[in-house]
Amino acid sequence: MPMGTWLNCEKVKVGMTLEAAKKLMGDYNYYERANRSEIWTFYNNEKAKQYFLTYPAPFAASEGTWIHFDPETQLVIGVTCGEK
């Protein structure tokens, strides 16, 4: 993941639209296909189904970037920026 993506992750805020977040993260840059997000969902025994985008972790990092969103409103509800 290029350094610019990390910096852009810090600009993604709770409440912004998912489309705006994806634009900030470079999802629509056709020439950076390796850095596009993937949509994941999971169930937790204590919570409802959760939806989030993941971005590749940089070399040797233990965690990548996650953008949690509400699928009905298409709004960001949480952001976890990976290691720098």
Phi, psi and omega in degrees: 000126181293154182304325180301327179294320177300314181297321179292327178302320181292345178272344179286127185237149174302134179100343178283159180289153179298322179299316179296320179296317180296322177296316178300322184278354176088018180300331185265007176274100186302334183278356178243046185303329181294344183253009178289155180281163170236142178268131179233153173225151173207157177253139175245141181303332184258348185230166176287173178303137180244145181240139177202155172265143174240149176237149183302142176282144176293163181309129176070008177275147181276341182214140176268202181256137178235136173238110180276141181214160176267120184292337180281316182268343184061036177249146178288131179243357177184152182222132173235109179275132181293177180298151179255000000 
